[in-house]
Amino acid sequence: MELQLALDLVNIPEAKQVVAEVGEHIDIVEIGTPVVINEGLHAVKAIKEAFPHLRVLADLKIMDAGGYEVMKASEAGADIITVLGVSDDSTIKGAVAEARKQGKQVMVDMINVKDIEGRAQELDAFGVDYICVHSGYDHQAEGKNSFEELAAIKRVVKHAKTAVAGGIKLETLPEAIQAKPDLVIVGGGITGQSDKKSVAAKMNQLVKDA
């Protein structure tokens, strides 16, 4: 099981500062959608250059032009690129084909997918690397829980790894671990804490002991 740090509400210098602080306790650093919108793919490039030992995920939430956008993110140094599960099949297949060509990986974000189990089966057949259940900001406000969705995906996928994201904190991490994802994604649960390093260390310990 691995730990991914999601950076959403930072600029490039702040992102570097956070990663410098917690980098030894994480496996993947995510350049979140708000950062990509505010800073562009320069943010991906900057973090990959500053921390070459870490894998970098570009949370592009691709909805169209899968191949082209994966190519651009790959050029910037992204190791993993996200595509939305609600996208057209051709978009996802195009993203996967380009990722293979570049030696990169694709994560599908299942936010707002209605038939989680059915779609996960299709995505698995397309050869995506990760399928992520995601309670977004708006869902979290409604108290939505993604662990049931994760269980549904794990029942049907044969090849893809699973990831879980959305509002995970140190207190709720054991529940997330119990659901046995391959990857746990934490944002504010680390970045919003005053002692980021010690929280990241504790979370990483729990994840690695799982």
C-alpha positions in Angstrom: 0.0 0.0 0.0 1.3 3.5 -0.9 0.6 7.0 0.2 0.0 9.9 -2.1 0.1 13.6 -1.1 -2.4 15.8 -2.9 -1.4 19.4 -3.3 -4.4 21.6 -4.1 -4.2 25.0 -2.6 -0.6 26.1 -3.1 1.6 27.9 -5.7 4.9 26.3 -6.9 7.2 27.7 -4.1 4.7 26.6 -1.5 4.4 23.2 -3.1 8.2 22.7 -3.0 8.2 23.7 0.6 5.6 21.2 1.6 7.2 18.4 -0.4 10.6 19.2 1.1 9.0 18.8 4.6 7.2 15.5 4.1 8.8 14.0 1.0 10.5 11.2 2.8 7.2 9.9 4.1 5.2 9.8 0.8 5.4 7.7 -2.4 3.6 10.0 -4.9 3.1 13.7 -5.0 0.0 14.9 -6.7 -0.2 18.3 -8.5 -3.9 18.9 -7.9 -6.3 20.3 -10.4 -6.4 23.8 -8.8 -2.6 24.0 -9.0 -2.6 22.9 -12.7 -5.3 25.5 -13.4 -3.4 28.3 -11.6 0.2 27.4 -12.5 -0.1 25.1 -15.6 2.1 22.1 -16.2 5.1 24.1 -15.1 4.1 23.0 -11.6 4.5 19.3 -12.6 7.9 20.1 -14.2 9.1 22.1 -11.2 8.2 19.4 -8.6 9.6 16.6 -10.7 12.9 18.5 -11.2 13.2 19.3 -7.5 12.2 15.8 -6.3 13.2 13.3 -9.0 13.0 10.4 -6.7 9.2 10.9 -6.1 6.6 9.9 -8.6 4.5 12.9 -9.7 0.8 12.6 -10.5 -0.8 15.3 -12.7 -4.5 15.6 -11.7 -5.7 16.8 -15.1 -9.1 15.1 -14.9 -9.0 14.7 -18.7 -12.5 14.7 -20.3 -11.4 14.9 -24.0 -8.3 14.7 -26.2 -6.9 11.9 -23.9 -3.8 11.1 -26.0 -2.8 14.7 -26.5 -3.2 15.7 -22.9 -1.3 12.7 -21.6 1.5 13.4 -24.0 1.8 17.0 -22.7 1.7 16.0 -19.1 4.3 13.3 -19.8 6.6 15.9 -21.4 6.3 17.9 -18.2 7.5 14.9 -16.2 4.3 13.4 -14.9 4.5 9.7 -14.0 0.7 9.3 -13.6 -2.1 11.3 -15.3 -5.8 11.3 -14.3 -8.7 10.9 -16.7 -12.4 11.0 -15.7 -14.3 7.8 -15.7 -17.3 9.6 -17.1 -15.3 10.4 -20.3 -16.0 8.7 -23.6 -14.3 5.3 -24.0 -12.2 6.6 -26.9 -10.8 9.3 -24.7 -9.7 6.8 -22.0 -8.3 4.4 -24.6 -6.4 7.2 -26.2 -5.0 8.2 -22.8 -3.9 4.6 -22.1 -2.3 4.2 -25.5 -0.3 7.4 -25.2 0.7 6.5 -21.6 2.0 3.1 -22.7 4.0 4.8 -25.5 5.6 7.3 -22.9 6.1 4.7 -20.2 3.6 6.5 -17.9 0.5 5.4 -16.1 -3.2 6.4 -16.2 -5.5 6.8 -13.1 -9.2 7.0 -13.7 -11.1 9.2 -11.3 -14.6 7.7 -10.7 -16.1 11.0 -9.4 -19.8 11.1 -10.5 -19.8 7.7 -12.2 -23.2 6.3 -11.6 -22.6 2.5 -12.2 -19.3 2.1 -10.3 -19.0 -1.6 -10.7 -20.0 -1.8 -14.4 -17.7 1.1 -15.3 -14.8 -0.3 -13.3 -15.0 -3.6 -15.2 -14.9 -1.7 -18.6 -12.0 0.4 -17.4 -10.1 -2.6 -16.2 -10.5 -4.1 -19.7 -9.1 -0.9 -21.3 -5.9 -1.4 -19.4 -5.9 1.6 -17.0 -3.4 1.4 -14.2 -5.4 2.8 -11.3 -9.1 3.3 -10.6 -9.7 5.9 -7.9 -12.9 6.3 -5.9 -13.2 10.0 -5.0 -15.4 11.9 -2.7 -14.9 15.4 -4.1 -15.1 18.6 -2.1 -18.8 18.9 -2.8 -19.5 15.3 -2.0 -17.7 15.6 1.3 -19.9 18.4 2.3 -22.8 16.0 1.9 -21.1 13.3 4.0 -20.5 10.9 1.1 -18.4 7.8 1.9 -16.2 6.3 -0.8 -15.3 3.0 1.0 -18.4 1.1 -0.2 -17.6 2.2 -3.8 -14.0 0.9 -3.3 -15.3 -2.5 -2.2 -17.5 -2.6 -5.3 -14.5 -1.9 -7.6 -12.3 -4.4 -5.8 -14.9 -7.1 -6.4 -14.7 -6.7 -10.2 -11.2 -5.5 -11.2 -8.6 -8.1 -12.2 -5.6 -5.9 -13.2 -6.0 -2.3 -12.2 -4.8 -1.0 -8.8 -7.3 0.8 -6.6 -7.0 4.2 -5.0 -9.2 6.1 -2.5 -9.3 9.9 -2.1 -11.4 12.5 -0.3 -11.2 13.9 3.2 -8.9 11.3 4.6 -7.3 12.4 7.9 -5.1 10.6 10.5 -8.2 9.7 12.5 -10.1 8.2 9.5 -7.0 6.6 7.9 -7.5 3.2 9.6 -11.0 3.0 8.0 -9.5 3.7 4.6 -6.8 1.1 5.1 -9.4 -1.5 6.1 -10.9 -1.1 2.7 -7.5 -2.3 1.3 -6.8 0.1 -1.5 -3.4 0.0 -3.2 -3.0 3.7 -2.8 -4.3 6.2 -0.2 -4.5 9.8 -1.3 -4.4 12.5 1.4 -4.6 16.2 0.9 -5.6 18.5 3.8 -5.2 15.7 6.2 -1.4 16.5 5.8 -1.2 19.9 4.3 -3.7 21.5 6.7 -1.8 20.3 9.8 0.7 22.5 11.7 3.2 19.6 12.1 2.9 18.2 8.5 6.1 16.1 8.9 5.0 14.1 11.9 1.4 13.6 10.6 2.8 12.3 7.3 5.3 10.0 9.1 2.4 8.5 11.2 0.2 8.1 8.2 3.0 6.5 6.2 3.7 4.1 9.1 0.0 3.0 9.2 0.0 2.6 5.4 3.2 0.6 5.3 2.1 -1.7 8.2 -1.1 -2.5 6.4 
